[in-house]
Amino acid sequence: MASISGICSSSPSLKPQTKTSFLGTTGSLRKDSVSFPIRAKYNDGKLGAGAAQSVAKEISVGLSAADGGVKKGLEKDPQALWSRYVDWLYQHKELGLFVDVSRIGFSDEFLAEMEPRFQAAFKAMAELEKGAIANPDEGRMVGHYWLRNSELAPNSFLKTQINNTLDAVCNFADDIISGKIKPPSSPEGRFTQILSVGIGGSALGPQFVAEALAPDNPPLKIRFIDNTDPAGIDHQIAQLGQELETTLVIVISKSGGTPETRNGLLEVQKAFREAGLNFAKQGVAVTQENSLLDNTARIEGWLARFPMFDWVGGRTSEMSAVGLLPAALQGIDIREMLAGAALMDNATRSTEIRNNPAALLALCWYWASDGIGSKDMVVLPYKDSLLLFSRYLQQLVMESLGKEFDLDGNRVNQGLTVYGNKGSTDQHAYIQQLREGVHNFFVTFIEVLRDRPPGHDWELEPGVTCGDYLFGMLQGTRSALYANDRESISVTVQEVTPRTVGAMVALYERAVGLYASLVNINAYHQPGVEAGKKAAGEVLALQKRVLAVLNEASCKEPVEPLTLDEVAERCHAPEDIEMIYKIIAHMAANDRALIAEGSCGSPRSIKVFLGECNLDELYV
Ligand SMILES: O=P(O)(O)OC[C@H]1O[C@](O)(CO)[C@@H](O)[C@@H]1O
């Protein structure tokens, strides 16, 4: 592959589109939204890309329903495309990583319009790295970049914290793997399994890295509880079987109070009790100092505790103890992961868009989705071990960019939808629609050049290996999509190694940060998640009232089965009757409520009572 990294001549001029169109009334979210400065091809050159939001509000532009979302004007001439490929190819020599943006059709005019906005984004990023409060809502610094180069931390206290934590993780992992720290009920043995309990950013990074990098026979195998699904939890515990006694349970939660994680912990502790095992001697907490989880672990005397830092967000915590501890225990070289991320961090500090792979990604996202998330990003790694990359990116990108308000308080309903699994598998699932159906996406191909470790390859037909097929499928799909005006980015690495995985994590972290600046949003908070959590809490509070009402009626002689209306009335919540119905149906399905009359299929027919009267709960 050519080693040209963006200092080459300018790209051939592409045909800029000058059409201006309006979103109209489709999608109520857009109706009340302010518009963004949009790429040059849609704004007739009226609006500088660096214009202030107030100027941008003057027009609202985007893809109209009428054009079916089809982009016109993508370069198709093979020679011109080749030139564009060569001119724009980004290479990181030391990492063996390439970014090809040639199949995204941004024009020189668009690039010029975006340049000042990128310079502002680079400046904001530099401030963030110096310790500015980059998460204003929460009044927090954003320091995940310091994790791979503690020299950058804004003060010596943080630097020491980072270094000490890394040393502690390495030492603990060494002691567990070597058997210096043994499971209490198996003094001759070693820990053989990890059960990781956590959710969101406290699970997705470790899951992705385990799938990508764990050796075939790791020193400890890893399992995850990342939900409050009782059947899922039972399954994980059942799969461990006798090995529960040699299982290290790592409970990961930045806040230390996430309900799903707490429930997972309580379920696991119950399993330990039932197996006659001492959980504390096998439990490890990764959490913020003095969180509920931290205090529990300290008071109960758990085997170890590792800190999560206030200035590291869950979705950017893979290079903190959250990701490093499980990785190290699986025998993954975490210092290499950090080195790869640090190299990428250096590269993505470049203030020259062409020379900055994260800026290139952000540029393409903006172009492809009009800076308003009008198209989804389909992430397709052609490598089984990278299966979970898209799931990992889903949180990183969508929790960061999916915001109702911008930094100036305007309602913008921003975001960038991410989905995907892996190629070529997905070619036999939904690529049909991508090629020919609704044009609401762009693709990111992740290519891995090395098919197998050296010496293992063979030709399954003359001149062709299994990996050649995978390569052919990727290239064929990229070409076939482009021929039908479907744009794509390709990120290529030589191999899936700790170094390249660290680099890819760092690449996308930075791309998200830069893109957030371009669209003027706070990438580091997640206010929207709270609404769901609050509503869940309200449902559970209502369930307690329903239970109290049913209990009272069920303690009567004779038992008084109640209609839904009666339950709602006695709960003083007639407006919540639908939710009350759902609560009762759920309880009935789990043998916790009995349907005396009627059936759940016709809610108005139901009369319900509890199988048992609980006198202790009567006047609660
Ligand atoms: O690590 P915690 O505090 O348990 O949070 C888990 C996840 O929950 C979220 O806060 C969303 O609810 C994510 O941002 C986070 O990664």
PDBQT file of the ligand as one rigid body, heavy atoms in Angstrom, charges set to zero:
ROOT
HETATM    1  O1  LIG A 701     -20.220   2.599  35.606  1.00  0.00    +0.000 OA
HETATM    2  P1  LIG A 701     -21.599   2.908  36.077  1.00  0.00    +0.000 P 
HETATM    3  O2  LIG A 701     -21.631   4.100  36.971  1.00  0.00    +0.000 OA
HETATM    4  O3  LIG A 701     -22.229   1.715  36.714  1.00  0.00    +0.000 OA
HETATM    5  O4  LIG A 701     -22.463   3.316  34.837  1.00  0.00    +0.000 OA
HETATM    6  C1  LIG A 701     -22.689   2.419  33.788  1.00  0.00    +0.000 C 
HETATM    7  C2  LIG A 701     -23.195   3.134  32.577  1.00  0.00    +0.000 C 
HETATM    8  O5  LIG A 701     -24.384   3.809  32.876  1.00  0.00    +0.000 OA
HETATM    9  C3  LIG A 701     -24.406   5.059  32.216  1.00  0.00    +0.000 C 
HETATM   10  O6  LIG A 701     -24.203   6.053  33.153  1.00  0.00    +0.000 OA
HETATM   11  C4  LIG A 701     -25.701   5.267  31.551  1.00  0.00    +0.000 C 
HETATM   12  O7  LIG A 701     -26.719   5.019  32.443  1.00  0.00    +0.000 OA
HETATM   13  C5  LIG A 701     -23.242   5.010  31.258  1.00  0.00    +0.000 C 
HETATM   14  O8  LIG A 701     -22.803   6.254  30.900  1.00  0.00    +0.000 OA
HETATM   15  C6  LIG A 701     -22.285   4.203  32.027  1.00  0.00    +0.000 C 
HETATM   16  O9  LIG A 701     -21.257   3.695  31.247  1.00  0.00    +0.000 OA
ENDROOT
TORSDOF 0
